[in-house]
Amino acid sequence: IQSYNRSILNAFSSIAEKENWDLTVLVLNDTSDQHFIERTSHQPRIAYHAFSGSKAKFSRAALKYGYNANLIYFGHVHFASLALLIKLLNASAELMLAVYGIDVWRRLPLPQRLAVKQMSRILAISEYTKRRMMRENALRADLFAILPCTLQPEFTRVVRHTRRELALPEGKMILSVSRLDEMERYKGIDKVIC
């Protein structure tokens, strides 16, 4: 999720630079903005605010900056409830939400359901997540766009090695990139390994 949102932020910052837009980034759990500022110091129109986990400060800032924003991107469904309040303050703002998987594969709590219906666009990482969220929350298909997970620009460098150099066996192989965690057994990765 962090990597996905970082990719989205990179795209927004490129657009903001080309279009002369101001970009304000609010991050709930970051404790320091130093790393981000170093990577984007050539873009003076980006204001980055880290809230060290303070939900109250984060929410106040979201309402403050949302009041005048044209486009507001919510990087997780847990922040979607803020959209209800922002829409009251700024009815013309376009709202965009990113959704990833299990968090939206169920009927959302009422405040989140109401907020999700306010979105101009929902970016789902897969067709499966889109269909599950639509079915569980009675949402229209035209709200969704599929935007799969991406790699950061530093991964575009191609390194070629032979199977022999990498000590890989001959024949067909399955590459599965995943976290092996007890809480994520629903992904079935353990069944692929067996």
DOKERO-585854 format. One record per atom (N, C-alpha, C): residue in three letters; atom name; z, y, x. Coordinates in nm, 2 decimals, decimal comma. Atoms other than C-alpha are relative to their C-alpha. Example, Ala and Ser with C-alpha at 12.3 -4.5 7.8 and 13.67 -1.06 7.14 Angstrom:
<sites>
r_a_c3_c2_c1
Ala_N_0,00_-0,12_0,09
Ala_CA_0,78_-0,45_1,23
Ala_C_0,00_0,12_0,09
Ser_N_0,00_-0,11_-0,09
Ser_CA_0,71_-0,11_1,37
Ser_C_0,08_0,11_-0,08
</sites>
This chain:
<sites>
r_a_c3_c2_c1
Ile_N_0,00_-0,12_0,08
Ile_CA_0,00_0,00_0,00
Ile_C_0,00_0,12_0,09
Gln_N_-0,01_-0,12_-0,09
Gln_CA_0,09_0,24_0,28
Gln_C_-0,14_0,02_0,07
Ser_N_0,13_-0,01_-0,06
Ser_CA_-0,24_0,16_0,46
Ser_C_-0,11_0,05_-0,09
Tyr_N_0,10_-0,04_0,10
Tyr_CA_-0,44_0,20_0,14
Tyr_C_0,01_0,15_-0,02
Asn_N_-0,02_-0,14_0,02
Asn_CA_-0,28_0,54_0,07
Asn_C_-0,04_0,09_0,12
Arg_N_0,04_-0,08_-0,12
Arg_CA_-0,34_0,65_0,43
Arg_C_-0,15_0,01_0,00
Ser_N_0,15_-0,01_0,01
Ser_CA_-0,71_0,57_0,38
Ser_C_-0,04_0,10_-0,10
Ile_N_0,03_-0,09_0,10
Ile_CA_-0,72_0,76_0,06
Ile_C_0,03_0,15_0,05
Leu_N_-0,03_-0,13_-0,05
Leu_CA_-0,55_1,05_0,23
Leu_C_-0,10_0,05_0,11
Asn_N_0,11_-0,03_-0,10
Asn_CA_-0,80_1,04_0,52
Asn_C_-0,12_0,05_-0,07
Ala_N_0,12_-0,05_0,08
Ala_CA_-1,08_1,07_0,26
Ala_C_0,02_0,13_-0,06
Phe_N_-0,03_-0,13_0,06
Phe_CA_-0,91_1,35_0,07
Phe_C_0,00_0,11_0,11
Ser_N_0,00_-0,10_-0,11
Ser_CA_-0,85_1,54_0,40
Ser_C_-0,14_0,04_0,05
Ser_N_0,13_-0,03_-0,04
Ser_CA_-1,21_1,51_0,50
Ser_C_-0,07_0,08_-0,11
Ile_N_0,06_-0,08_0,11
Ile_CA_-1,32_1,64_0,15
Ile_C_0,06_0,14_0,00
Ala_N_-0,06_-0,13_0,00
Ala_CA_-1,07_1,92_0,17
Ala_C_-0,05_0,09_0,11
Glu_N_0,06_-0,08_-0,11
Glu_CA_-1,20_2,03_0,50
Glu_C_-0,14_0,05_-0,02
Lys_N_0,14_-0,04_0,03
Lys_CA_-1,56_2,03_0,39
Lys_C_-0,01_0,10_-0,11
Glu_N_0,01_-0,09_0,12
Glu_CA_-1,49_2,20_0,06
Glu_C_0,09_0,12_0,00
Asn_N_-0,09_-0,11_-0,01
Asn_CA_-1,23_2,44_0,18
Asn_C_0,11_0,00_-0,10
Trp_N_-0,11_0,02_0,09
Trp_CA_-0,96_2,30_-0,04
Trp_C_0,13_0,00_0,07
Asp_N_-0,14_0,02_-0,05
Asp_CA_-0,59_2,31_0,01
Asp_C_0,04_-0,14_-0,04
Leu_N_-0,05_0,13_0,03
Leu_CA_-0,43_1,97_0,03
Leu_C_0,15_-0,01_0,02
Thr_N_-0,15_0,02_-0,02
Thr_CA_-0,06_1,91_-0,03
Thr_C_0,03_-0,15_-0,02
Val_N_-0,04_0,14_0,00
Val_CA_0,08_1,57_0,05
Val_C_0,15_-0,01_-0,01
Leu_N_-0,15_0,02_0,02
Leu_CA_0,42_1,46_-0,08
Leu_C_0,02_-0,15_0,02
Val_N_-0,03_0,13_-0,04
Val_CA_0,56_1,14_0,07
Val_C_0,15_-0,03_-0,02
Leu_N_-0,14_0,02_0,03
Leu_CA_0,89_1,00_-0,08
Leu_C_0,08_-0,05_0,12
Asn_N_-0,08_0,07_-0,10
Asn_CA_1,00_0,77_0,20
Asn_C_-0,01_0,03_0,15
Asp_N_0,01_-0,04_-0,14
Asp_CA_0,88_0,93_0,52
Asp_C_0,12_0,09_0,04
Thr_N_-0,11_-0,08_-0,05
Thr_CA_1,15_1,08_0,73
Thr_C_-0,05_0,11_0,10
Ser_N_0,05_-0,10_-0,09
Ser_CA_0,93_1,28_0,97
Ser_C_-0,15_0,02_-0,03
Asp_N_0,14_-0,02_0,01
Asp_CA_0,59_1,44_0,94
Asp_C_-0,07_0,02_0,13
Gln_N_0,05_-0,02_-0,13
Gln_CA_0,53_1,46_1,31
Gln_C_-0,13_-0,08_0,02
His_N_0,12_0,08_-0,03
His_CA_0,29_1,16_1,34
His_C_-0,12_0,04_-0,08
Phe_N_0,11_-0,04_0,08
Phe_CA_0,08_1,27_1,05
Phe_C_-0,06_0,14_0,04
Ile_N_0,05_-0,13_-0,04
Ile_CA_0,06_1,63_1,17
Ile_C_-0,08_-0,01_0,13
Glu_N_0,08_0,02_-0,12
Glu_CA_-0,05_1,52_1,51
Glu_C_-0,14_-0,05_-0,02
Arg_N_0,13_0,06_0,03
Arg_CA_-0,34_1,32_1,36
Arg_C_-0,09_0,10_-0,08
Thr_N_0,08_-0,09_0,09
Thr_CA_-0,45_1,61_1,13
Thr_C_0,02_0,14_0,04
Ser_N_-0,03_-0,14_-0,04
Ser_CA_-0,36_1,92_1,33
Ser_C_-0,12_0,08_0,00
His_N_0,13_-0,08_0,01
His_CA_-0,73_2,02_1,33
His_C_-0,03_0,05_-0,14
Gln_N_0,02_-0,03_0,14
Gln_CA_-0,70_2,06_0,96
Gln_C_0,12_0,09_-0,06
Pro_N_-0,11_-0,09_0,03
Pro_CA_-0,48_2,37_0,89
Pro_C_0,03_0,01_-0,15
Arg_N_-0,02_-0,02_0,14
Arg_CA_-0,52_2,36_0,51
Arg_C_0,08_-0,12_-0,06
Ile_N_-0,08_0,11_0,05
Ile_CA_-0,30_2,04_0,48
Ile_C_0,15_0,03_0,01
Ala_N_-0,14_-0,01_-0,01
Ala_CA_0,06_2,08_0,39
Ala_C_0,06_-0,13_-0,03
Tyr_N_-0,05_0,14_0,01
Tyr_CA_0,26_1,76_0,44
Tyr_C_0,16_0,02_-0,02
His_N_-0,14_-0,01_0,02
His_CA_0,61_1,72_0,30
His_C_0,06_-0,14_-0,01
Ala_N_-0,07_0,13_0,00
Ala_CA_0,84_1,42_0,37
Ala_C_0,14_0,02_-0,07
Phe_N_-0,13_-0,02_0,07
Phe_CA_1,15_1,36_0,15
Phe_C_0,11_-0,10_0,03
Ser_N_-0,11_0,09_-0,05
Ser_CA_1,35_1,09_0,34
Ser_C_0,06_-0,08_-0,11
Gly_N_-0,06_0,09_0,11
Gly_CA_1,39_0,88_0,02
Gly_C_0,06_0,08_-0,11
Ser_N_-0,07_-0,08_0,11
Ser_CA_1,53_1,17_-0,20
Ser_C_-0,10_0,01_-0,12
Lys_N_0,09_0,00_0,12
Lys_CA_1,37_1,10_-0,54
Lys_C_0,01_0,13_-0,07
Ala_N_-0,02_-0,13_0,07
Ala_CA_1,52_1,42_-0,68
Ala_C_-0,08_0,11_0,06
Lys_N_0,07_-0,10_-0,07
Lys_CA_1,37_1,64_-0,41
Lys_C_-0,15_-0,02_-0,02
Phe_N_0,14_0,04_0,01
Phe_CA_1,04_1,45_-0,43
Phe_C_-0,05_0,04_-0,14
Ser_N_0,04_-0,03_0,14
Ser_CA_1,02_1,49_-0,81
Ser_C_-0,01_0,15_-0,02
Arg_N_0,01_-0,14_0,02
Arg_CA_1,10_1,86_-0,80
Arg_C_-0,13_0,06_0,07
Ala_N_0,12_-0,04_-0,07
Ala_CA_0,83_1,91_-0,54
Ala_C_-0,13_-0,04_-0,07
Ala_N_0,12_0,04_0,07
Ala_CA_0,58_1,71_-0,74
Ala_C_-0,03_0,09_-0,12
Leu_N_0,02_-0,09_0,12
Leu_CA_0,64_1,93_-1,05
Leu_C_-0,04_0,14_0,05
Lys_N_0,04_-0,13_-0,06
Lys_CA_0,62_2,25_-0,83
Lys_C_-0,14_0,01_0,04
Tyr_N_0,14_0,00_-0,05
Tyr_CA_0,29_2,16_-0,66
Tyr_C_-0,09_-0,04_-0,11
Gly_N_0,09_0,04_0,11
Gly_CA_0,15_1,99_-0,97
Gly_C_-0,03_0,11_-0,10
Tyr_N_0,02_-0,11_0,10
Tyr_CA_0,18_2,31_-1,17
Tyr_C_-0,14_0,07_0,02
Asn_N_0,13_-0,07_-0,03
Asn_CA_-0,13_2,46_-0,99
Asn_C_-0,11_-0,09_0,05
Ala_N_0,10_0,09_-0,06
Ala_CA_-0,31_2,15_-0,87
Ala_C_-0,12_-0,03_-0,09
Asn_N_0,12_0,04_0,08
Asn_CA_-0,66_2,06_-0,98
Asn_C_-0,01_-0,15_-0,02
Leu_N_0,00_0,15_-0,01
Leu_CA_-0,63_1,69_-0,88
Leu_C_0,13_-0,05_0,06
Ile_N_-0,12_0,05_-0,05
Ile_CA_-0,32_1,49_-0,84
Ile_C_-0,02_-0,15_0,01
Tyr_N_0,02_0,15_-0,02
Tyr_CA_-0,33_1,14_-0,69
Tyr_C_0,14_-0,06_0,01
Phe_N_-0,12_0,07_-0,01
Phe_CA_-0,04_0,91_-0,75
Phe_C_-0,02_-0,13_0,07
Gly_N_0,03_0,12_-0,09
Gly_CA_-0,02_0,64_-0,48
Gly_C_0,07_-0,12_-0,04
His_N_-0,06_0,12_0,05
His_CA_0,19_0,40_-0,68
His_C_0,04_0,02_-0,15
Val_N_-0,03_-0,01_0,14
Val_CA_0,26_0,32_-1,05
Val_C_0,14_0,05_-0,02
His_N_-0,14_-0,04_0,01
His_CA_0,63_0,39_-0,99
His_C_0,01_0,16_-0,01
Phe_N_0,00_-0,14_0,01
Phe_CA_0,54_0,76_-0,96
Phe_C_-0,07_0,05_-0,13
Ala_N_0,08_-0,04_0,12
Ala_CA_0,33_0,77_-1,28
Ala_C_0,07_0,08_-0,10
Ser_N_-0,08_-0,07_0,10
Ser_CA_0,61_0,89_-1,50
Ser_C_0,00_0,15_0,02
Leu_N_0,01_-0,14_-0,03
Leu_CA_0,59_1,22_-1,32
Leu_C_-0,12_0,07_-0,07
Ala_N_0,12_-0,05_0,06
Ala_CA_0,24_1,26_-1,47
Ala_C_0,03_0,06_-0,14
Leu_N_-0,03_-0,06_0,14
Leu_CA_0,39_1,32_-1,82
Leu_C_0,05_0,14_0,01
Leu_N_-0,05_-0,14_-0,02
Leu_CA_0,58_1,62_-1,70
Leu_C_-0,10_0,09_0,06
Ile_N_0,10_-0,09_-0,06
Ile_CA_0,30_1,75_-1,48
Ile_C_-0,10_0,04_-0,11
Lys_N_0,10_-0,03_0,11
Lys_CA_0,06_1,73_-1,78
Lys_C_0,05_0,11_-0,09
Leu_N_-0,06_-0,10_0,08
Leu_CA_0,30_1,94_-1,98
Leu_C_-0,01_0,14_0,06
Leu_N_0,00_-0,13_-0,07
Leu_CA_0,30_2,21_-1,71
Leu_C_-0,15_0,04_0,03
Asn_N_0,14_-0,03_-0,04
Asn_CA_-0,07_2,18_-1,62
Asn_C_-0,10_-0,10_-0,07
Ala_N_0,08_0,09_0,08
Ala_CA_-0,28_2,03_-1,89
Ala_C_-0,14_-0,03_0,05
Ser_N_0,14_0,01_-0,05
Ser_CA_-0,61_2,08_-1,70
Ser_C_-0,01_-0,09_0,13
Ala_N_0,00_0,08_-0,13
Ala_CA_-0,51_1,88_-1,39
Ala_C_-0,06_-0,14_-0,03
Glu_N_0,05_0,14_0,00
Glu_CA_-0,70_1,56_-1,33
Glu_C_0,10_-0,09_0,07
Leu_N_-0,10_0,09_-0,06
Leu_CA_-0,47_1,27_-1,26
Leu_C_-0,06_-0,13_0,04
Met_N_0,06_0,12_-0,05
Met_CA_-0,56_0,97_-1,05
Met_C_0,12_-0,09_0,05
Leu_N_-0,10_0,10_-0,03
Leu_CA_-0,35_0,65_-1,00
Leu_C_-0,06_-0,11_0,08
Ala_N_0,05_0,12_-0,07
Ala_CA_-0,39_0,37_-0,75
Ala_C_0,09_-0,11_-0,04
Val_N_-0,08_0,12_0,03
Val_CA_-0,28_0,02_-0,85
Val_C_-0,04_-0,12_0,08
Tyr_N_0,02_0,10_-0,11
Tyr_CA_-0,25_-0,28_-0,63
Tyr_C_0,01_-0,15_-0,05
Gly_N_-0,02_0,14_0,04
Gly_CA_-0,14_-0,60_-0,81
Gly_C_0,12_-0,02_-0,09
Ile_N_-0,11_0,06_0,08
Ile_CA_0,18_-0,76_-0,94
Ile_C_0,08_0,11_-0,08
Asp_N_-0,07_-0,11_0,07
Asp_CA_0,34_-0,42_-1,03
Asp_C_-0,06_0,03_-0,13
Val_N_0,06_-0,04_0,12
Val_CA_0,09_-0,37_-1,30
Val_C_-0,06_-0,12_-0,08
Trp_N_0,05_0,12_0,07
Trp_CA_0,02_-0,73_-1,41
Trp_C_0,09_-0,04_-0,12
Arg_N_-0,09_0,02_0,11
Arg_CA_0,28_-0,69_-1,68
Arg_C_0,00_0,12_-0,09
Arg_N_-0,01_-0,12_0,08
Arg_CA_0,35_-0,46_-1,97
Arg_C_0,09_0,10_0,06
Leu_N_-0,08_-0,10_-0,07
Leu_CA_0,47_-0,14_-1,81
Leu_C_0,11_0,05_-0,10
Pro_N_-0,10_-0,07_0,08
Pro_CA_0,79_0,04_-1,93
Pro_C_-0,07_0,11_-0,08
Leu_N_0,06_-0,10_0,08
Leu_CA_0,71_0,29_-2,20
Leu_C_-0,04_0,13_0,07
Pro_N_0,04_-0,13_-0,07
Pro_CA_0,72_0,61_-1,98
Pro_C_-0,12_-0,02_0,09
Gln_N_0,12_0,02_-0,09
Gln_CA_0,48_0,45_-1,73
Gln_C_-0,13_-0,03_-0,09
Arg_N_0,12_0,03_0,08
Arg_CA_0,25_0,32_-2,01
Arg_C_-0,06_0,14_-0,06
Leu_N_0,05_-0,13_0,05
Leu_CA_0,23_0,67_-2,16
Leu_C_-0,06_0,09_0,11
Ala_N_0,06_-0,08_-0,11
Ala_CA_0,17_0,83_-1,82
Ala_C_-0,13_-0,06_0,04
Val_N_0,13_0,06_-0,04
Val_CA_-0,10_0,58_-1,73
Val_C_-0,11_0,04_-0,10
Lys_N_0,10_-0,05_0,10
Lys_CA_-0,28_0,68_-2,05
Lys_C_-0,05_0,14_0,02
Gln_N_0,04_-0,14_-0,03
Gln_CA_-0,29_1,04_-1,92
Gln_C_-0,09_0,00_0,12
Met_N_0,08_-0,01_-0,12
Met_CA_-0,48_0,94_-1,61
Met_C_-0,15_0,02_-0,03
Ser_N_0,15_-0,02_0,01
Ser_CA_-0,84_1,06_-1,56
Ser_C_-0,07_-0,12_0,06
Arg_N_0,06_0,11_-0,07
Arg_CA_-0,90_0,76_-1,33
Arg_C_0,11_-0,09_0,06
Ile_N_-0,09_0,09_-0,06
Ile_CA_-0,72_0,45_-1,22
Ile_C_-0,08_-0,08_0,11
Leu_N_0,06_0,07_-0,11
Leu_CA_-0,82_0,30_-0,88
Leu_C_0,07_-0,13_0,02
Ala_N_-0,06_0,14_-0,01
Ala_CA_-0,76_-0,08_-0,88
Ala_C_-0,06_-0,06_0,12
Ile_N_0,06_0,06_-0,12
Ile_CA_-0,80_-0,28_-0,56
Ile_C_-0,08_-0,12_-0,03
Ser_N_0,08_0,12_0,04
Ser_CA_-0,96_-0,57_-0,75
Ser_C_-0,03_0,00_-0,14
Glu_N_0,04_0,02_0,14
Glu_CA_-1,13_-0,67_-1,07
Glu_C_0,11_-0,07_-0,07
Tyr_N_-0,11_0,08_0,06
Tyr_CA_-0,85_-0,91_-1,13
Tyr_C_0,12_0,10_-0,04
Thr_N_-0,11_-0,10_0,03
Thr_CA_-0,58_-0,63_-1,11
Thr_C_-0,04_0,09_-0,12
Lys_N_0,05_-0,09_0,11
Lys_CA_-0,80_-0,41_-1,34
Lys_C_0,01_-0,08_-0,13
Arg_N_0,00_0,08_0,12
Arg_CA_-0,84_-0,69_-1,60
Arg_C_0,15_-0,02_-0,05
Arg_N_-0,14_0,03_0,04
Arg_CA_-0,46_-0,78_-1,60
Arg_C_0,06_0,13_-0,05
Met_N_-0,06_-0,12_0,04
Met_CA_-0,35_-0,42_-1,62
Met_C_-0,06_0,05_-0,14
Met_N_0,06_-0,03_0,13
Met_CA_-0,60_-0,35_-1,91
Met_C_0,06_-0,08_-0,11
Arg_N_-0,05_0,09_0,10
Arg_CA_-0,49_-0,65_-2,10
Arg_C_0,15_0,02_-0,04
Glu_N_-0,15_-0,01_0,02
Glu_CA_-0,11_-0,61_-2,06
Glu_C_0,04_0,14_-0,05
Asn_N_-0,04_-0,14_0,04
Asn_CA_-0,12_-0,23_-2,13
Asn_C_-0,10_0,07_-0,09
Ala_N_0,09_-0,05_0,10
Ala_CA_-0,40_-0,19_-2,38
Ala_C_-0,07_0,13_0,05
Leu_N_0,07_-0,11_-0,06
Leu_CA_-0,61_0,04_-2,15
Leu_C_-0,15_-0,02_-0,01
Arg_N_0,15_0,00_0,01
Arg_CA_-0,98_0,13_-2,17
Arg_C_-0,06_-0,03_0,14
Ala_N_0,06_0,04_-0,12
Ala_CA_-1,21_-0,02_-1,91
Ala_C_-0,06_0,13_0,08
Asp_N_0,07_-0,11_-0,07
Asp_CA_-1,38_0,32_-1,84
Asp_C_0,10_0,09_0,08
Leu_N_-0,10_-0,07_-0,09
Leu_CA_-1,05_0,45_-1,69
Leu_C_0,00_-0,04_0,14
Phe_N_-0,01_0,06_-0,13
Phe_CA_-1,09_0,22_-1,40
Phe_C_-0,12_0,01_0,09
Ala_N_0,10_0,01_-0,10
Ala_CA_-1,28_0,22_-1,08
Ala_C_0,06_-0,10_0,10
Ile_N_-0,04_0,10_-0,10
Ile_CA_-1,26_-0,07_-0,82
Ile_C_-0,02_0,07_0,14
Leu_N_0,00_-0,04_-0,14
Leu_CA_-1,17_0,05_-0,47
Leu_C_0,08_-0,09_0,08
Pro_N_-0,07_0,10_-0,08
Pro_CA_-1,08_-0,24_-0,25
Pro_C_0,07_0,06_0,12
Cys_N_-0,08_-0,04_-0,12
Cys_CA_-0,84_-0,22_0,04
Cys_C_-0,11_0,02_0,12
Thr_N_0,09_-0,04_-0,11
Thr_CA_-1,01_-0,07_0,35
Thr_C_0,07_-0,01_0,14
Leu_N_-0,06_0,00_-0,13
Leu_CA_-0,96_-0,07_0,72
Leu_C_0,00_0,15_0,05
Gln_N_-0,01_-0,13_-0,06
Gln_CA_-0,85_0,24_0,91
Gln_C_-0,12_0,02_0,10
Pro_N_0,12_-0,02_-0,09
Pro_CA_-1,13_0,40_1,12
Pro_C_0,01_-0,06_0,14
Glu_N_-0,02_0,06_-0,14
Glu_CA_-0,98_0,27_1,45
Glu_C_-0,04_-0,15_0,00
Phe_N_0,04_0,14_0,00
Phe_CA_-1,08_-0,08_1,33
Phe_C_-0,15_-0,02_0,00
Thr_N_0,15_0,02_0,01
Thr_CA_-1,45_-0,01_1,33
Thr_C_-0,06_-0,04_0,14
Arg_N_0,05_0,05_-0,13
Arg_CA_-1,48_-0,09_1,70
Arg_C_-0,02_-0,15_0,00
Val_N_0,03_0,14_0,00
Val_CA_-1,65_-0,42_1,72
Val_C_0,02_-0,07_0,13
Val_N_-0,03_0,08_-0,12
Val_CA_-1,52_-0,68_1,97
Val_C_-0,06_-0,14_-0,03
Arg_N_0,06_0,13_0,02
Arg_CA_-1,73_-0,99_2,00
Arg_C_0,06_-0,11_0,09
His_N_-0,05_0,11_-0,08
His_CA_-1,58_-1,32_2,12
His_C_-0,06_-0,13_-0,06
Thr_N_0,05_0,13_0,05
Thr_CA_-1,71_-1,67_2,09
Thr_C_0,12_-0,08_-0,05
Arg_N_-0,11_0,09_0,05
Arg_CA_-1,51_-1,94_1,91
Arg_C_0,07_-0,06_0,12
Arg_N_-0,06_0,07_-0,12
Arg_CA_-1,46_-2,11_2,25
Arg_C_0,10_0,10_0,07
Glu_N_-0,09_-0,10_-0,07
Glu_CA_-1,31_-1,78_2,40
Glu_C_0,13_0,02_-0,08
Leu_N_-0,12_-0,02_0,09
Leu_CA_-1,07_-1,76_2,10
Leu_C_0,07_-0,13_-0,03
Ala_N_-0,06_0,13_0,02
Ala_CA_-0,99_-2,13_2,11
Ala_C_0,00_-0,05_-0,14
Leu_N_0,01_0,03_0,15
Leu_CA_-1,11_-2,18_1,75
Leu_C_-0,09_-0,13_-0,01
Pro_N_0,08_0,12_0,01
Pro_CA_-1,25_-2,51_1,63
Pro_C_-0,14_0,03_-0,06
Glu_N_0,13_-0,02_0,06
Glu_CA_-1,61_-2,56_1,53
Glu_C_0,00_-0,03_-0,15
Gly_N_0,01_0,03_0,14
Gly_CA_-1,72_-2,58_1,17
Gly_C_0,05_0,12_-0,09
Lys_N_-0,04_-0,10_0,09
Lys_CA_-1,63_-2,38_0,86
Lys_C_0,15_0,03_0,01
Met_N_-0,14_-0,04_-0,01
Met_CA_-1,30_-2,18_0,86
Met_C_0,02_0,10_-0,12
Ile_N_-0,04_-0,10_0,09
Ile_CA_-1,11_-1,97_0,61
Ile_C_0,09_0,09_0,07
Leu_N_-0,09_-0,10_-0,05
Leu_CA_-0,96_-1,65_0,72
Leu_C_0,08_0,06_-0,11
Ser_N_-0,09_-0,06_0,11
Ser_CA_-0,66_-1,54_0,51
Ser_C_0,10_0,09_0,07
Val_N_-0,09_-0,10_-0,05
Val_CA_-0,48_-1,22_0,60
Val_C_0,10_0,03_-0,10
Ser_N_-0,10_-0,02_0,10
Ser_CA_-0,16_-1,21_0,42
Ser_C_0,14_0,00_0,06
Arg_N_-0,14_0,01_-0,04
Arg_CA_0,22_-1,18_0,45
Arg_C_0,05_-0,13_-0,06
Leu_N_-0,06_0,12_0,05
Leu_CA_0,40_-1,51_0,42
Leu_C_0,15_0,03_-0,03
Asp_N_-0,14_-0,05_0,05
Asp_CA_0,71_-1,41_0,22
Asp_C_0,03_-0,08_-0,12
Glu_N_-0,05_0,08_0,12
Glu_CA_0,92_-1,61_-0,03
Glu_C_-0,03_0,07_-0,13
Met_N_0,03_-0,08_0,12
Met_CA_0,87_-1,32_-0,28
Met_C_-0,14_0,00_-0,04
Glu_N_0,14_-0,01_0,03
Glu_CA_0,50_-1,35_-0,26
Glu_C_-0,07_-0,14_-0,02
Arg_N_0,06_0,13_0,02
Arg_CA_0,45_-1,72_-0,34
Arg_C_-0,11_-0,01_-0,11
Tyr_N_0,10_0,00_0,11
Tyr_CA_0,24_-1,63_-0,65
Tyr_C_-0,14_0,02_0,06
Lys_N_0,13_-0,02_-0,06
Lys_CA_-0,04_-1,55_-0,41
Lys_C_-0,07_-0,13_0,04
Gly_N_0,05_0,13_-0,03
Gly_CA_-0,08_-1,92_-0,33
Gly_C_-0,05_-0,02_0,14
Ile_N_0,05_0,01_-0,14
Ile_CA_-0,15_-1,87_0,04
Ile_C_0,05_-0,13_0,06
Asp_N_-0,06_0,13_-0,06
Asp_CA_0,08_-2,17_0,12
Asp_C_-0,09_-0,12_-0,04
Lys_N_0,09_0,11_0,04
Lys_CA_-0,16_-2,39_-0,08
Lys_C_-0,13_-0,01_0,08
Val_N_0,12_0,00_-0,09
Val_CA_-0,45_-2,28_0,13
Val_C_0,03_-0,06_0,13
Ile_N_-0,04_0,05_-0,13
Ile_CA_-0,26_-2,36_0,45
Ile_C_0,01_-0,15_0,00
Cys_N_-0,02_0,14_0,01
Cys_CA_-0,18_-2,71_0,33
Cys_C_-0,13_-0,07_0,00
</sites>
